[in-house]
Amino acid sequence: MCDRVFDALNSFSDRVHLMDRIRRTRSDLFDAERESCGNCSHWMKSRDCPREKNIGGMSRGPSSGQPGCDKFLRKSYSKYRAEKLRREISDMEGGM
């Protein structure tokens, strides 16, 4: 009897952890797909980004979380990361 209770609790715990992992991966996917400065190829390049300024040899501009501007160009890594996260979510949901 005790074994069945512990087996059920372990199964429940595994499912809760999987659901939390799916939730965190979905959040990461949302961040990877957002049009934010950190996902832009021009970010931190004072010659390319209209918001970046070179002041005394130091680049100053928006943080990575700022909304993208009209020159937004998605980094190839952001595209790759979004596809990878979609596959991970699909695989995890298939295991439920």
C-alpha positions, 0 to 999 in steps of 0.5 A: 500500500505504501509503495503505491502511495509513494509511486503516485506522489513521485509520478505527480512530482515528475509531472509538476516539474515537467509542467514547470519546465514547459512554462519556463521554456515558453517564457524563454521562447516569448523572450526570443521572439520579442522585438527587443533591442537585445534580439536585434543585430544592430544592438550595441553597434553605434554605427548601425543602431540609431539609438546607440551613441559613441560618447568618449569612446564608450558606446551608450544606448538602450538596454537589451529589453527595450522595444525594437525600433524601425531598423529592427533586424532579428539576430540569426541566433534569436531565430535559431534559439526560438526554433530550438525552444519550440522543438523542446516544448513540443518534445516535452508536451509529447512526453506528458 
